[in-house]
Amino acid sequence: MQNKAKKITAALAAVQMYLEQEEAALMQAQPVVTAQPPAEPGAWAQFGRTEMMSGRRMVQLRAFSGAR
């Protein structure tokens, strides 16, 4: 019975080592990506957002003006 337990332990250790080697190979193959802070929106993007908010505000004013 001990011989069977030793074989099972050896097989599990071999599988574990194989999985660790595969994971290490994948980590080496992936390029390292550094996190960059998000870029500040430009002037045109800010202007576009402002215009969209103004348009939505006008639509809301029209929608709620009849409720008074």
PALUM-841408 format. One record per residue (C-alpha): residue number from 1; residue in one letter; x, y, z. Coordinates in pm, 1 decimal, decimal comma. Layout:
+-----+-----+----------+----------+----------+
|   n | res |        x |        y |        z |
+-----+-----+----------+----------+----------+
| NUM |   A |        X |        Y |        Z |
...
+-----+-----+----------+----------+----------+
END
This chain:
+-----+-----+----------+----------+----------+
|   n | res |        x |        y |        z |
+-----+-----+----------+----------+----------+
|   1 |   M |      0,0 |      0,0 |      0,0 |
|   2 |   Q |    288,8 |    237,0 |     73,3 |
|   3 |   N |    431,2 |    179,0 |   -271,6 |
|   4 |   K |     99,2 |    283,1 |   -428,8 |
|   5 |   A |     86,2 |    599,7 |   -214,9 |
|   6 |   K |    442,4 |    687,9 |   -318,6 |
|   7 |   K |    350,6 |    648,5 |   -685,7 |
|   8 |   I |     43,7 |    869,1 |   -646,6 |
|   9 |   T |    247,1 |   1132,1 |   -460,8 |
|  10 |   A |    514,2 |   1128,7 |   -731,0 |
|  11 |   A |    252,9 |   1159,9 |  -1007,6 |
|  12 |   L |     82,6 |   1453,5 |   -835,4 |
|  13 |   A |    418,0 |   1626,1 |   -780,9 |
|  14 |   A |    504,3 |   1580,5 |  -1148,5 |
|  15 |   V |    171,6 |   1726,9 |  -1259,2 |
|  16 |   Q |    214,0 |   2021,5 |  -1021,3 |
|  17 |   M |    565,8 |   2090,9 |  -1152,8 |
|  18 |   Y |    440,9 |   2070,3 |  -1512,4 |
|  19 |   L |    162,8 |   2319,5 |  -1440,7 |
|  20 |   E |    405,5 |   2559,1 |  -1273,0 |
|  21 |   Q |    641,4 |   2538,8 |  -1572,3 |
|  22 |   E |    353,8 |   2608,6 |  -1812,2 |
|  23 |   E |    245,9 |   2909,5 |  -1606,1 |
|  24 |   A |    602,6 |   3043,5 |  -1595,7 |
|  25 |   A |    633,6 |   3005,2 |  -1973,7 |
|  26 |   L |    307,6 |   3194,7 |  -2025,9 |
|  27 |   M |    417,8 |   3475,1 |  -1796,0 |
|  28 |   Q |    744,1 |   3513,2 |  -1989,7 |
|  29 |   A |    562,7 |   3516,2 |  -2324,1 |
|  30 |   Q |    325,2 |   3798,3 |  -2224,8 |
|  31 |   P |    454,1 |   4151,4 |  -2277,8 |
|  32 |   V |    485,9 |   4364,3 |  -1968,9 |
|  33 |   V |    227,3 |   4641,9 |  -1975,8 |
|  34 |   T |    275,2 |   4935,3 |  -1746,1 |
|  35 |   A |    -31,1 |   5117,2 |  -1624,1 |
|  36 |   Q |    -58,7 |   5468,6 |  -1756,1 |
|  37 |   P |   -280,4 |   5730,7 |  -1600,5 |
|  38 |   P |   -579,1 |   5827,2 |  -1812,9 |
|  39 |   A |   -516,1 |   6120,7 |  -2041,3 |
|  40 |   E |   -689,2 |   6449,0 |  -1969,6 |
|  41 |   P |   -970,9 |   6526,3 |  -2213,0 |
|  42 |   G |   -884,2 |   6785,8 |  -2470,8 |
|  43 |   A |  -1058,0 |   7117,1 |  -2527,4 |
|  44 |   W |  -1278,0 |   6980,6 |  -2806,5 |
|  45 |   A |  -1390,1 |   6687,6 |  -2593,0 |
|  46 |   Q |  -1480,7 |   6920,1 |  -2309,1 |
|  47 |   F |  -1667,5 |   7150,3 |  -2547,7 |
|  48 |   G |  -1859,9 |   6853,8 |  -2690,2 |
|  49 |   R |  -1964,2 |   6735,8 |  -2346,0 |
|  50 |   T |  -2076,2 |   7085,1 |  -2251,7 |
|  51 |   E |  -2285,7 |   7110,7 |  -2567,2 |
|  52 |   M |  -2444,7 |   6770,9 |  -2505,3 |
|  53 |   M |  -2536,1 |   6870,9 |  -2149,7 |
|  54 |   S |  -2685,1 |   7197,8 |  -2276,9 |
|  55 |   G |  -2895,6 |   7013,1 |  -2531,5 |
|  56 |   R |  -3021,2 |   6767,9 |  -2270,9 |
|  57 |   R |  -3105,5 |   7053,1 |  -2037,1 |
|  58 |   M |  -3312,2 |   7218,7 |  -2312,8 |
|  59 |   V |  -3500,0 |   6895,2 |  -2378,3 |
|  60 |   Q |  -3572,4 |   6856,3 |  -2006,5 |
|  61 |   L |  -3695,8 |   7213,3 |  -1980,0 |
|  62 |   R |  -3932,6 |   7156,5 |  -2272,2 |
|  63 |   A |  -4055,1 |   6828,3 |  -2127,1 |
|  64 |   F |  -4128,2 |   6970,6 |  -1781,9 |
|  65 |   S |  -4251,2 |   7316,5 |  -1878,2 |
|  66 |   G |  -4599,0 |   7185,7 |  -1967,6 |
|  67 |   A |  -4637,9 |   7014,7 |  -1629,3 |
|  68 |   R |  -4674,4 |   7342,0 |  -1436,9 |
+-----+-----+----------+----------+----------+
END
